[in-house]
């Protein structure tokens, strides 16, 4: 049965981009297209929101990868945040495999592409938040690596993953982190950790540096 994703996804206004980008660094799947419109998807353990306003995302990739070629050729990409759920994380692992150029990793993994609002690369329906980006700048370094920074031009999320003020409901979004290649087992399985347990930690220091950051009218920190 065809899913009506418009009933599940909600567009986030620009004023809410920074709130939706929480945590600031998570496991992601990045989608791009080549100049012929062919879709590519790749999994990234490290991708982070590196600026508040304008909201920007940053990641690094090997120069020989399709993601690098596509970003340099088209100047667009989408950051898709997968949830900490086994069925989706298994597909994240498939997307991370070294398929030949031109192969659609989403099809191989059984993931669903849905149109983006502004850019040509698609969003991934099974992910619960999405940041459509246009490239601000790139830098090649170590001769083999490309660092990419993109400005968010559109964002969306599952309706039940953000509250009325645009803040993430982490228990619904369920962002995940990849433990790294060193944790990969001999059978090829990978290890992931959840990051949606939330703890609010107060400011206990009352020096001038803290007071400068305190919202107007906010009380001083409690002791003990």
Number of C-alpha atoms within 10 A of each C-alpha: 3 4 8 8 11 11 9 13 18 17 16 20 12 15 12 16 23 20 18 22 24 18 15 14 19 23 26 27 23 26 27 28 27 20 12 7 12 14 23 25 27 23 21 20 19 16 22 20 21 18 14 12 12 15 21 24 27 21 20 19 18 17 16 11 15 23 24 20 18 21 21 16 12 18 20 23 29 30 31 28 26 27 26 21 13 10 10 17 19 13 19 23 15 18 25 16 13 12 15 10 11 13 14 16 24 20 14 13 17 12 17 13 16 14 12 18 15 14 20 19 28 26 30 25 21 18 22 23 30 30 28 28 24 22 19 15 13 18 10 14 12 7 8 10 16 21 16 22 22 27 23 25 19 20 26 22 24 21 18 15 20 20 10 8 8 17 16 21 16 17 14 16 23 20 25 23 20 18 14 12 10 8 13 12 10 7 6 8 10 17 14 17 12 14 17 18 8 9 6 5 6 8 13 12 13 14 8 9 9 13 16 10 8 15 8 8 6 8 9 13 14 10 8 4
